[in-house]
Amino acid sequence: MRSYKSIEKPAQVLGMNIMDLGLVVGLFIGSVLLLGFLNMLVHIPRLVYLVVFLIEVGLILILRFLTKTHPPGFLIGWLSFQFVQPRRIAIGVVPSQRAKDEKTKNSSLS
């Protein structure tokens, strides 16, 4: 079967996967909004905004490096593994709720 490399490659913008870029842009917008709301309550120095901007630029550079050295979707897979996937996997038949109810009825009758 013939494969087309241009179609199979993930979409990239600025040298990084478009999903990773979406995460960075979302993080940047969220951090600026959070700092804006906090600035209404307490005074936040401009240095904090500069630090957030530098962290975002550093994150873009790191993700560009990861795109070159790791397989596509590495960041999304890593985030999913760390925060979404369960730590334990149950193997075998899960007892039904009815079986649990019968056990509690039998133990209360004794």
Biopython code that builds the backbone (N, CA, C, O; Angstrom):
import numpy as np
from Bio.PDB.StructureBuilder import StructureBuilder

atoms = [
    (1, "MET", "N", (0.839, -1.175, 0.000)),
    (1, "MET", "CA", (0.000, 0.000, 0.000)),
    (1, "MET", "C", (0.889, 1.245, 0.000)),
    (1, "MET", "O", (1.901, 1.314, 0.697)),
    (2, "ARG", "N", (0.490, 2.189, -0.777)),
    (2, "ARG", "CA", (1.271, 3.410, -0.908)),
    (2, "ARG", "C", (0.951, 4.370, 0.234)),
    (2, "ARG", "O", (-0.214, 4.551, 0.587)),
    (3, "SER", "N", (1.973, 4.980, 0.807)),
    (3, "SER", "CA", (1.745, 5.951, 1.884)),
    (3, "SER", "C", (2.294, 7.303, 1.461)),
    (3, "SER", "O", (3.336, 7.400, 0.812)),
    (4, "TYR", "N", (1.580, 8.323, 1.836)),
    (4, "TYR", "CA", (1.969, 9.684, 1.495)),
    (4, "TYR", "C", (2.472, 10.375, 2.760)),
    (4, "TYR", "O", (1.699, 10.634, 3.682)),
    (5, "LYS", "N", (3.750, 10.668, 2.798)),
    (5, "LYS", "CA", (4.361, 11.265, 3.988)),
    (5, "LYS", "C", (3.806, 12.655, 4.274)),
    (5, "LYS", "O", (3.691, 13.037, 5.438)),
    (6, "SER", "N", (3.464, 13.414, 3.250)),
    (6, "SER", "CA", (2.954, 14.765, 3.484)),
    (6, "SER", "C", (1.591, 14.733, 4.146)),
    (6, "SER", "O", (1.252, 15.650, 4.894)),
    (7, "ILE", "N", (0.799, 13.697, 3.888)),
    (7, "ILE", "CA", (-0.517, 13.593, 4.515)),
    (7, "ILE", "C", (-0.395, 13.047, 5.929)),
    (7, "ILE", "O", (-1.125, 13.476, 6.822)),
    (8, "GLU", "N", (0.515, 12.109, 6.141)),
    (8, "GLU", "CA", (0.632, 11.448, 7.437)),
    (8, "GLU", "C", (1.337, 12.300, 8.479)),
    (8, "GLU", "O", (1.223, 12.032, 9.675)),
    (9, "LYS", "N", (2.061, 13.317, 8.047)),
    (9, "LYS", "CA", (2.750, 14.176, 9.012)),
    (9, "LYS", "C", (1.736, 15.015, 9.771)),
    (9, "LYS", "O", (0.782, 15.511, 9.171)),
    (10, "PRO", "N", (1.921, 15.187, 11.089)),
    (10, "PRO", "CA", (1.000, 16.059, 11.828)),
    (10, "PRO", "C", (1.187, 17.512, 11.406)),
    (10, "PRO", "O", (2.272, 17.924, 10.995)),
    (11, "ALA", "N", (0.114, 18.270, 11.515)),
    (11, "ALA", "CA", (0.176, 19.688, 11.143)),
    (11, "ALA", "C", (1.122, 20.422, 12.077)),
    (11, "ALA", "O", (1.086, 20.225, 13.291)),
    (12, "GLN", "N", (1.969, 21.271, 11.507)),
    (12, "GLN", "CA", (2.932, 22.017, 12.308)),
    (12, "GLN", "C", (2.853, 23.497, 11.988)),
    (12, "GLN", "O", (2.677, 23.895, 10.837)),
    (13, "VAL", "N", (2.987, 24.307, 13.037)),
    (13, "VAL", "CA", (3.064, 25.754, 12.920)),
    (13, "VAL", "C", (4.214, 26.201, 13.810)),
    (13, "VAL", "O", (4.316, 25.757, 14.954)),
    (14, "LEU", "N", (5.075, 27.069, 13.305)),
    (14, "LEU", "CA", (6.253, 27.548, 14.040)),
    (14, "LEU", "C", (7.171, 26.411, 14.468)),
    (14, "LEU", "O", (7.850, 26.511, 15.490)),
    (15, "GLY", "N", (7.196, 25.333, 13.697)),
    (15, "GLY", "CA", (8.092, 24.226, 13.991)),
    (15, "GLY", "C", (7.635, 23.311, 15.103)),
    (15, "GLY", "O", (8.435, 22.525, 15.609)),
    (16, "MET", "N", (6.372, 23.383, 15.504)),
    (16, "MET", "CA", (5.856, 22.508, 16.551)),
    (16, "MET", "C", (4.465, 22.025, 16.164)),
    (16, "MET", "O", (3.788, 22.648, 15.346)),
    (17, "ASN", "N", (4.044, 20.913, 16.756)),
    (17, "ASN", "CA", (2.726, 20.356, 16.443)),
    (17, "ASN", "C", (1.640, 21.360, 16.799)),
    (17, "ASN", "O", (1.771, 22.123, 17.756)),
    (18, "ILE", "N", (0.579, 21.349, 16.024)),
    (18, "ILE", "CA", (-0.475, 22.343, 16.219)),
    (18, "ILE", "C", (-1.198, 22.123, 17.551)),
    (18, "ILE", "O", (-1.685, 23.085, 18.144)),
    (19, "MET", "N", (-1.280, 20.879, 18.033)),
    (19, "MET", "CA", (-1.915, 20.632, 19.334)),
    (19, "MET", "C", (-1.060, 21.210, 20.463)),
    (19, "MET", "O", (-1.587, 21.781, 21.418)),
    (20, "ASP", "N", (0.255, 21.060, 20.348)),
    (20, "ASP", "CA", (1.139, 21.633, 21.360)),
    (20, "ASP", "C", (1.058, 23.156, 21.348)),
    (20, "ASP", "O", (1.070, 23.795, 22.400)),
    (21, "LEU", "N", (0.977, 23.725, 20.163)),
    (21, "LEU", "CA", (0.840, 25.177, 20.053)),
    (21, "LEU", "C", (-0.471, 25.634, 20.676)),
    (21, "LEU", "O", (-0.517, 26.675, 21.331)),
    (22, "GLY", "N", (-1.530, 24.868, 20.477)),
    (22, "GLY", "CA", (-2.811, 25.193, 21.106)),
    (22, "GLY", "C", (-2.723, 25.181, 22.625)),
    (22, "GLY", "O", (-3.304, 26.036, 23.294)),
    (23, "LEU", "N", (-1.989, 24.205, 23.171)),
    (23, "LEU", "CA", (-1.792, 24.167, 24.625)),
    (23, "LEU", "C", (-1.031, 25.396, 25.120)),
    (23, "LEU", "O", (-1.386, 25.983, 26.142)),
    (24, "VAL", "N", (0.007, 25.777, 24.395)),
    (24, "VAL", "CA", (0.814, 26.938, 24.801)),
    (24, "VAL", "C", (-0.013, 28.216, 24.733)),
    (24, "VAL", "O", (0.029, 29.038, 25.649)),
    (25, "VAL", "N", (-0.768, 28.384, 23.643)),
    (25, "VAL", "CA", (-1.595, 29.591, 23.509)),
    (25, "VAL", "C", (-2.670, 29.621, 24.587)),
    (25, "VAL", "O", (-2.935, 30.672, 25.169)),
    (26, "GLY", "N", (-3.293, 28.470, 24.859)),
    (26, "GLY", "CA", (-4.293, 28.405, 25.927)),
    (26, "GLY", "C", (-3.710, 28.738, 27.289)),
    (26, "GLY", "O", (-4.330, 29.447, 28.082)),
    (27, "LEU", "N", (-2.518, 28.226, 27.558)),
    (27, "LEU", "CA", (-1.849, 28.527, 28.823)),
    (27, "LEU", "C", (-1.507, 30.005, 28.922)),
    (27, "LEU", "O", (-1.657, 30.613, 29.982)),
    (28, "PHE", "N", (-1.049, 30.580, 27.822)),
    (28, "PHE", "CA", (-0.706, 32.004, 27.823)),
    (28, "PHE", "C", (-1.945, 32.868, 28.062)),
    (28, "PHE", "O", (-1.912, 33.787, 28.880)),
    (29, "ILE", "N", (-3.026, 32.579, 27.359)),
    (29, "ILE", "CA", (-4.257, 33.357, 27.536)),
    (29, "ILE", "C", (-4.793, 33.184, 28.954)),
    (29, "ILE", "O", (-5.216, 34.153, 29.585)),
    (30, "GLY", "N", (-4.774, 31.953, 29.451)),
    (30, "GLY", "CA", (-5.248, 31.712, 30.815)),
    (30, "GLY", "C", (-4.416, 32.425, 31.862)),
    (30, "GLY", "O", (-4.962, 32.967, 32.823)),
    (31, "SER", "N", (-3.107, 32.434, 31.691)),
    (31, "SER", "CA", (-2.250, 33.093, 32.688)),
    (31, "SER", "C", (-2.425, 34.615, 32.645)),
    (31, "SER", "O", (-2.421, 35.270, 33.687)),
    (32, "VAL", "N", (-2.578, 35.177, 31.438)),
    (32, "VAL", "CA", (-2.782, 36.622, 31.346)),
    (32, "VAL", "C", (-4.133, 37.009, 31.949)),
    (32, "VAL", "O", (-4.227, 38.024, 32.639)),
    (33, "LEU", "N", (-5.176, 36.219, 31.700)),
    (33, "LEU", "CA", (-6.489, 36.502, 32.296)),
    (33, "LEU", "C", (-6.433, 36.394, 33.823)),
    (33, "LEU", "O", (-6.977, 37.238, 34.535)),
    (34, "LEU", "N", (-5.768, 35.346, 34.313)),
    (34, "LEU", "CA", (-5.653, 35.179, 35.762)),
    (34, "LEU", "C", (-4.891, 36.345, 36.395)),
    (34, "LEU", "O", (-5.292, 36.864, 37.437)),
    (35, "LEU", "N", (-3.797, 36.751, 35.761)),
    (35, "LEU", "CA", (-3.045, 37.892, 36.284)),
    (35, "LEU", "C", (-3.866, 39.176, 36.214)),
    (35, "LEU", "O", (-3.765, 40.027, 37.098)),
    (36, "GLY", "N", (-4.673, 39.318, 35.175)),
    (36, "GLY", "CA", (-5.529, 40.501, 35.062)),
    (36, "GLY", "C", (-6.565, 40.560, 36.172)),
    (36, "GLY", "O", (-6.796, 41.615, 36.762)),
    (37, "PHE", "N", (-7.188, 39.416, 36.454)),
    (37, "PHE", "CA", (-8.169, 39.383, 37.546)),
    (37, "PHE", "C", (-7.500, 39.610, 38.897)),
    (37, "PHE", "O", (-8.038, 40.317, 39.749)),
    (38, "LEU", "N", (-6.341, 39.019, 39.089)),
    (38, "LEU", "CA", (-5.625, 39.233, 40.351)),
    (38, "LEU", "C", (-5.169, 40.680, 40.493)),
    (38, "LEU", "O", (-5.100, 41.208, 41.603)),
    (39, "ASN", "N", (-4.858, 41.316, 39.371)),
    (39, "ASN", "CA", (-4.416, 42.707, 39.406)),
    (39, "ASN", "C", (-5.552, 43.636, 39.848)),
    (39, "ASN", "O", (-5.296, 44.715, 40.381)),
    (40, "MET", "N", (-6.800, 43.222, 39.629)),
    (40, "MET", "CA", (-7.924, 44.022, 40.120)),
    (40, "MET", "C", (-8.018, 43.967, 41.641)),
    (40, "MET", "O", (-8.491, 44.915, 42.268)),
    (41, "LEU", "N", (-7.573, 42.870, 42.235)),
    (41, "LEU", "CA", (-7.656, 42.727, 43.687)),
    (41, "LEU", "C", (-6.422, 43.282, 44.394)),
    (41, "LEU", "O", (-6.536, 44.034, 45.361)),
    (42, "VAL", "N", (-5.260, 42.910, 43.908)),
    (42, "VAL", "CA", (-4.001, 43.369, 44.502)),
    (42, "VAL", "C", (-3.089, 43.850, 43.379)),
    (42, "VAL", "O", (-3.247, 43.458, 42.223)),
    (43, "HIS", "N", (-2.148, 44.692, 43.732)),
    (43, "HIS", "CA", (-1.214, 45.204, 42.734)),
    (43, "HIS", "C", (-0.183, 44.136, 42.391)),
    (43, "HIS", "O", (0.473, 43.583, 43.274)),
    (44, "ILE", "N", (-0.050, 43.854, 41.110)),
    (44, "ILE", "CA", (0.942, 42.884, 40.639)),
    (44, "ILE", "C", (1.998, 43.652, 39.860)),
    (44, "ILE", "O", (1.668, 44.375, 38.920)),
    (45, "PRO", "N", (3.259, 43.505, 40.236)),
    (45, "PRO", "CA", (4.316, 44.231, 39.525)),
    (45, "PRO", "C", (4.446, 43.776, 38.078)),
    (45, "PRO", "O", (4.093, 42.647, 37.737)),
    (46, "ARG", "N", (4.948, 44.649, 37.245)),
    (46, "ARG", "CA", (5.117, 44.332, 35.828)),
    (46, "ARG", "C", (6.152, 43.246, 35.607)),
    (46, "ARG", "O", (6.154, 42.590, 34.565)),
    (47, "LEU", "N", (7.016, 43.055, 36.563)),
    (47, "LEU", "CA", (8.019, 41.999, 36.451)),
    (47, "LEU", "C", (7.364, 40.615, 36.375)),
    (47, "LEU", "O", (7.878, 39.713, 35.713)),
    (48, "VAL", "N", (6.237, 40.458, 37.051)),
    (48, "VAL", "CA", (5.530, 39.179, 37.017)),
    (48, "VAL", "C", (5.039, 38.883, 35.598)),
    (48, "VAL", "O", (5.123, 37.748, 35.131)),
    (49, "TYR", "N", (4.525, 39.915, 34.916)),
    (49, "TYR", "CA", (4.086, 39.734, 33.532)),
    (49, "TYR", "C", (5.273, 39.350, 32.635)),
    (49, "TYR", "O", (5.136, 38.522, 31.734)),
    (50, "LEU", "N", (6.416, 39.950, 32.889)),
    (50, "LEU", "CA", (7.612, 39.625, 32.113)),
    (50, "LEU", "C", (8.042, 38.186, 32.360)),
    (50, "LEU", "O", (8.438, 37.489, 31.426)),
    (51, "VAL", "N", (7.969, 37.738, 33.599)),
    (51, "VAL", "CA", (8.347, 36.366, 33.929)),
    (51, "VAL", "C", (7.405, 35.378, 33.244)),
    (51, "VAL", "O", (7.849, 34.357, 32.717)),
    (52, "VAL", "N", (6.107, 35.677, 33.250)),
    (52, "VAL", "CA", (5.138, 34.796, 32.579)),
    (52, "VAL", "C", (5.427, 34.737, 31.088)),
    (52, "VAL", "O", (5.377, 33.664, 30.488)),
    (53, "PHE", "N", (5.727, 35.877, 30.487)),
    (53, "PHE", "CA", (6.044, 35.910, 29.063)),
    (53, "PHE", "C", (7.306, 35.099, 28.759)),
    (53, "PHE", "O", (7.346, 34.367, 27.770)),
    (54, "LEU", "N", (8.331, 35.224, 29.598)),
    (54, "LEU", "CA", (9.568, 34.468, 29.387)),
    (54, "LEU", "C", (9.350, 32.967, 29.571)),
    (54, "LEU", "O", (9.953, 32.160, 28.865)),
    (55, "ILE", "N", (8.496, 32.598, 30.507)),
    (55, "ILE", "CA", (8.171, 31.182, 30.690)),
    (55, "ILE", "C", (7.471, 30.645, 29.448)),
    (55, "ILE", "O", (7.743, 29.527, 29.009)),
    (56, "GLU", "N", (6.571, 31.441, 28.886)),
    (56, "GLU", "CA", (5.873, 31.017, 27.671)),
    (56, "GLU", "C", (6.844, 30.856, 26.497)),
    (56, "GLU", "O", (6.742, 29.886, 25.747)),
    (57, "VAL", "N", (7.767, 31.776, 26.331)),
    (57, "VAL", "CA", (8.760, 31.666, 25.255)),
    (57, "VAL", "C", (9.638, 30.440, 25.481)),
    (57, "VAL", "O", (9.959, 29.719, 24.536)),
    (58, "GLY", "N", (10.024, 30.204, 26.726)),
    (58, "GLY", "CA", (10.807, 29.012, 27.042)),
    (58, "GLY", "C", (10.035, 27.732, 26.756)),
    (58, "GLY", "O", (10.605, 26.752, 26.276)),
    (59, "LEU", "N", (8.744, 27.741, 27.049)),
    (59, "LEU", "CA", (7.911, 26.577, 26.771)),
    (59, "LEU", "C", (7.802, 26.320, 25.269)),
    (59, "LEU", "O", (7.813, 25.168, 24.833)),
    (60, "ILE", "N", (7.698, 27.380, 24.485)),
    (60, "ILE", "CA", (7.669, 27.226, 23.031)),
    (60, "ILE", "C", (8.980, 26.620, 22.532)),
    (60, "ILE", "O", (8.967, 25.730, 21.682)),
    (61, "LEU", "N", (10.103, 27.095, 23.055)),
    (61, "LEU", "CA", (11.403, 26.546, 22.636)),
    (61, "LEU", "C", (11.550, 25.081, 23.044)),
    (61, "LEU", "O", (12.073, 24.273, 22.277)),
    (62, "ILE", "N", (11.096, 24.742, 24.230)),
    (62, "ILE", "CA", (11.169, 23.351, 24.692)),
    (62, "ILE", "C", (10.302, 22.460, 23.820)),
    (62, "ILE", "O", (10.716, 21.360, 23.454)),
    (63, "LEU", "N", (9.095, 22.924, 23.483)),
    (63, "LEU", "CA", (8.210, 22.107, 22.656)),
    (63, "LEU", "C", (8.738, 21.952, 21.239)),
    (63, "LEU", "O", (8.538, 20.909, 20.618)),
    (64, "ARG", "N", (9.411, 22.976, 20.718)),
    (64, "ARG", "CA", (10.035, 22.841, 19.396)),
    (64, "ARG", "C", (11.144, 21.791, 19.445)),
    (64, "ARG", "O", (11.307, 21.010, 18.507)),
    (65, "PHE", "N", (11.909, 21.775, 20.545)),
    (65, "PHE", "CA", (12.952, 20.771, 20.709)),
    (65, "PHE", "C", (12.342, 19.372, 20.828)),
    (65, "PHE", "O", (12.849, 18.423, 20.228)),
    (66, "LEU", "N", (11.251, 19.238, 21.603)),
    (66, "LEU", "CA", (10.602, 17.937, 21.761)),
    (66, "LEU", "C", (10.022, 17.437, 20.445)),
    (66, "LEU", "O", (10.006, 16.233, 20.190)),
    (67, "THR", "N", (9.541, 18.361, 19.603)),
    (67, "THR", "CA", (9.004, 17.957, 18.307)),
    (67, "THR", "C", (10.086, 17.325, 17.451)),
    (67, "THR", "O", (9.813, 16.386, 16.703)),
    (68, "LYS", "N", (11.315, 17.828, 17.548)),
    (68, "LYS", "CA", (12.403, 17.276, 16.750)),
    (68, "LYS", "C", (12.919, 15.952, 17.303)),
    (68, "LYS", "O", (13.344, 15.088, 16.536)),
    (69, "THR", "N", (12.887, 15.779, 18.627)),
    (69, "THR", "CA", (13.523, 14.612, 19.234)),
    (69, "THR", "C", (12.550, 13.507, 19.637)),
    (69, "THR", "O", (12.969, 12.359, 19.783)),
    (70, "HIS", "N", (11.266, 13.814, 19.822)),
    (70, "HIS", "CA", (10.297, 12.818, 20.271)),
    (70, "HIS", "C", (9.235, 12.598, 19.200)),
    (70, "HIS", "O", (9.072, 13.422, 18.300)),
    (71, "PRO", "N", (8.517, 11.487, 19.303)),
    (71, "PRO", "CA", (7.479, 11.220, 18.309)),
    (71, "PRO", "C", (6.326, 12.215, 18.419)),
    (71, "PRO", "O", (6.159, 12.850, 19.461)),
    (72, "PRO", "N", (5.532, 12.359, 17.361)),
    (72, "PRO", "CA", (4.395, 13.288, 17.414)),
    (72, "PRO", "C", (3.413, 12.898, 18.511)),
    (72, "PRO", "O", (3.192, 11.714, 18.765)),
    (73, "GLY", "N", (2.840, 13.877, 19.143)),
    (73, "GLY", "CA", (1.889, 13.619, 20.210)),
    (73, "GLY", "C", (2.528, 13.261, 21.527)),
    (73, "GLY", "O", (1.840, 12.798, 22.437)),
    (74, "PHE", "N", (3.832, 13.463, 21.657)),
    (74, "PHE", "CA", (4.528, 13.089, 22.893)),
    (74, "PHE", "C", (3.975, 13.855, 24.092)),
    (74, "PHE", "O", (3.724, 13.268, 25.144)),
    (75, "LEU", "N", (3.787, 15.160, 23.935)),
    (75, "LEU", "CA", (3.317, 15.980, 25.057)),
    (75, "LEU", "C", (1.911, 15.588, 25.480)),
    (75, "LEU", "O", (1.641, 15.452, 26.674)),
    (76, "ILE", "N", (1.013, 15.404, 24.521)),
    (76, "ILE", "CA", (-0.361, 15.025, 24.850)),
    (76, "ILE", "C", (-0.379, 13.655, 25.519)),
    (76, "ILE", "O", (-1.116, 13.449, 26.483)),
    (77, "GLY", "N", (0.412, 12.730, 25.026)),
    (77, "GLY", "CA", (0.493, 11.406, 25.639)),
    (77, "GLY", "C", (1.052, 11.465, 27.048)),
    (77, "GLY", "O", (0.556, 10.772, 27.937)),
    (78, "TRP", "N", (2.065, 12.271, 27.265)),
    (78, "TRP", "CA", (2.664, 12.394, 28.594)),
    (78, "TRP", "C", (1.675, 13.023, 29.578)),
    (78, "TRP", "O", (1.540, 12.554, 30.708)),
    (79, "LEU", "N", (0.978, 14.093, 29.147)),
    (79, "LEU", "CA", (-0.016, 14.729, 30.008)),
    (79, "LEU", "C", (-1.151, 13.770, 30.342)),
    (79, "LEU", "O", (-1.622, 13.732, 31.478)),
    (80, "SER", "N", (-1.586, 13.002, 29.361)),
    (80, "SER", "CA", (-2.640, 12.021, 29.593)),
    (80, "SER", "C", (-2.173, 10.963, 30.586)),
    (80, "SER", "O", (-2.922, 10.583, 31.487)),
    (81, "PHE", "N", (-0.950, 10.489, 30.429)),
    (81, "PHE", "CA", (-0.424, 9.473, 31.337)),
    (81, "PHE", "C", (-0.308, 10.007, 32.759)),
    (81, "PHE", "O", (-0.609, 9.290, 33.713)),
    (82, "GLN", "N", (0.122, 11.250, 32.913)),
    (82, "GLN", "CA", (0.345, 11.812, 34.242)),
    (82, "GLN", "C", (-0.946, 12.189, 34.959)),
    (82, "GLN", "O", (-1.048, 12.015, 36.173)),
    (83, "PHE", "N", (-1.943, 12.708, 34.218)),
    (83, "PHE", "CA", (-3.088, 13.311, 34.890)),
    (83, "PHE", "C", (-4.431, 12.641, 34.621)),
    (83, "PHE", "O", (-5.356, 12.819, 35.412)),
    (84, "VAL", "N", (-4.575, 11.885, 33.547)),
    (84, "VAL", "CA", (-5.891, 11.375, 33.184)),
    (84, "VAL", "C", (-6.017, 9.877, 33.414)),
    (84, "VAL", "O", (-7.036, 9.424, 33.937)),
    (85, "GLN", "N", (-5.023, 9.108, 33.044)),
    (85, "GLN", "CA", (-5.144, 7.657, 33.105)),
    (85, "GLN", "C", (-5.117, 7.165, 34.547)),
    (85, "GLN", "O", (-4.415, 7.727, 35.388)),
    (86, "PRO", "N", (-5.887, 6.111, 34.829)),
    (86, "PRO", "CA", (-5.890, 5.565, 36.195)),
    (86, "PRO", "C", (-4.562, 4.899, 36.531)),
    (86, "PRO", "O", (-3.856, 4.409, 35.650)),
    (87, "ARG", "N", (-4.243, 4.891, 37.795)),
    (87, "ARG", "CA", (-2.974, 4.299, 38.233)),
    (87, "ARG", "C", (-3.065, 2.774, 38.341)),
    (87, "ARG", "O", (-2.062, 2.079, 38.176)),
    (88, "ARG", "N", (-4.265, 2.254, 38.617)),
    (88, "ARG", "CA", (-4.424, 0.814, 38.752)),
    (88, "ARG", "C", (-5.441, 0.324, 37.734)),
    (88, "ARG", "O", (-6.379, 1.035, 37.374)),
    (89, "ILE", "N", (-5.240, -0.880, 37.289)),
    (89, "ILE", "CA", (-6.168, -1.506, 36.362)),
    (89, "ILE", "C", (-6.710, -2.750, 37.038)),
    (89, "ILE", "O", (-5.947, -3.612, 37.474)),
    (90, "ALA", "N", (-8.040, -2.843, 37.126)),
    (90, "ALA", "CA", (-8.671, -4.010, 37.730)),
    (90, "ALA", "C", (-8.783, -5.104, 36.679)),
    (90, "ALA", "O", (-9.288, -4.877, 35.579)),
    (91, "ILE", "N", (-8.310, -6.286, 37.031)),
    (91, "ILE", "CA", (-8.373, -7.417, 36.113)),
    (91, "ILE", "C", (-9.317, -8.440, 36.719)),
    (91, "ILE", "O", (-9.209, -8.780, 37.897)),
    (92, "GLY", "N", (-10.224, -8.919, 35.919)),
    (92, "GLY", "CA", (-11.181, -9.912, 36.382)),
    (92, "GLY", "C", (-12.580, -9.349, 36.366)),
    (92, "GLY", "O", (-12.826, -8.237, 35.896)),
    (93, "VAL", "N", (-13.494, -10.146, 36.893)),
    (93, "VAL", "CA", (-14.903, -9.768, 36.901)),
    (93, "VAL", "C", (-15.159, -8.840, 38.075)),
    (93, "VAL", "O", (-14.783, -9.132, 39.210)),
    (94, "VAL", "N", (-15.799, -7.727, 37.788)),
    (94, "VAL", "CA", (-16.162, -6.785, 38.841)),
    (94, "VAL", "C", (-17.467, -7.254, 39.450)),
    (94, "VAL", "O", (-18.442, -7.452, 38.725)),
    (95, "PRO", "N", (-17.516, -7.440, 40.783)),
    (95, "PRO", "CA", (-18.761, -7.922, 41.396)),
    (95, "PRO", "C", (-19.878, -6.906, 41.202)),
    (95, "PRO", "O", (-19.666, -5.697, 41.299)),
    (96, "SER", "N", (-21.056, -7.415, 40.930)),
    (96, "SER", "CA", (-22.192, -6.526, 40.695)),
    (96, "SER", "C", (-22.710, -5.962, 42.007)),
    (96, "SER", "O", (-22.371, -6.454, 43.084)),
    (97, "GLN", "N", (-23.518, -4.947, 41.911)),
    (97, "GLN", "CA", (-24.087, -4.315, 43.102)),
    (97, "GLN", "C", (-25.069, -5.269, 43.787)),
    (97, "GLN", "O", (-25.211, -5.237, 45.009)),
    (98, "ARG", "N", (-25.744, -6.114, 43.010)),
    (98, "ARG", "CA", (-26.711, -7.049, 43.575)),
    (98, "ARG", "C", (-26.020, -8.054, 44.490)),
    (98, "ARG", "O", (-26.539, -8.375, 45.559)),
    (99, "ALA", "N", (-24.859, -8.550, 44.081)),
    (99, "ALA", "CA", (-24.126, -9.501, 44.908)),
    (99, "ALA", "C", (-23.691, -8.850, 46.218)),
    (99, "ALA", "O", (-23.687, -9.504, 47.261)),
    (100, "LYS", "N", (-23.328, -7.579, 46.178)),
    (100, "LYS", "CA", (-22.945, -6.867, 47.398)),
    (100, "LYS", "C", (-24.140, -6.694, 48.319)),
    (100, "LYS", "O", (-24.024, -6.831, 49.537)),
    (101, "ASP", "N", (-25.306, -6.387, 47.720)),
    (101, "ASP", "CA", (-26.512, -6.204, 48.523)),
    (101, "ASP", "C", (-26.927, -7.494, 49.215)),
    (101, "ASP", "O", (-27.355, -7.472, 50.369)),
    (102, "GLU", "N", (-26.800, -8.636, 48.505)),
    (102, "GLU", "CA", (-27.145, -9.925, 49.101)),
    (102, "GLU", "C", (-26.216, -10.255, 50.256)),
    (102, "GLU", "O", (-26.660, -10.816, 51.257)),
    (103, "LYS", "N", (-24.952, -9.925, 50.143)),
    (103, "LYS", "CA", (-24.001, -10.193, 51.221)),
    (103, "LYS", "C", (-24.333, -9.360, 52.457)),
    (103, "LYS", "O", (-24.239, -9.856, 53.580)),
    (104, "THR", "N", (-24.716, -8.112, 52.264)),
    (104, "THR", "CA", (-25.049, -7.275, 53.426)),
    (104, "THR", "C", (-26.345, -7.725, 54.069)),
    (104, "THR", "O", (-26.477, -7.637, 55.290)),
    (105, "LYS", "N", (-27.311, -8.207, 53.293)),
    (105, "LYS", "CA", (-28.567, -8.722, 53.860)),
    (105, "LYS", "C", (-28.292, -9.987, 54.677)),
    (105, "LYS", "O", (-28.832, -10.147, 55.771)),
    (106, "ASN", "N", (-27.456, -10.881, 54.151)),
    (106, "ASN", "CA", (-27.141, -12.120, 54.847)),
    (106, "ASN", "C", (-26.383, -11.850, 56.134)),
    (106, "ASN", "O", (-26.609, -12.531, 57.134)),
    (107, "SER", "N", (-25.491, -10.870, 56.130)),
    (107, "SER", "CA", (-24.708, -10.577, 57.331)),
    (107, "SER", "C", (-25.565, -9.876, 58.370)),
    (107, "SER", "O", (-25.302, -10.018, 59.564)),
    (108, "SER", "N", (-26.584, -9.120, 57.959)),
    (108, "SER", "CA", (-27.443, -8.444, 58.936)),
    (108, "SER", "C", (-28.429, -9.409, 59.558)),
    (108, "SER", "O", (-28.900, -9.154, 60.666)),
    (109, "LEU", "N", (-28.772, -10.534, 58.881)),
    (109, "LEU", "CA", (-29.690, -11.522, 59.422)),
    (109, "LEU", "C", (-29.011, -12.401, 60.459)),
    (109, "LEU", "O", (-29.695, -12.952, 61.322)),
    (110, "SER", "N", (-27.693, -12.552, 60.410)),
    (110, "SER", "CA", (-26.983, -13.448, 61.329)),
    (110, "SER", "C", (-26.847, -12.866, 62.685)),
    (110, "SER", "O", (-26.273, -13.496, 63.573)),
]
sb = StructureBuilder()
sb.init_structure("model")
sb.init_model(0)
sb.init_chain("A")
sb.init_seg("    ")
for serial, (resi, resn, name, xyz) in enumerate(atoms, 1):
    if name == "N":
        sb.init_residue(resn, " ", resi, " ")
    sb.init_atom(name, np.array(xyz, "f"), 0.0, 1.0, " ", f" {name:<3s}", serial, name[0])
structure = sb.get_structure()
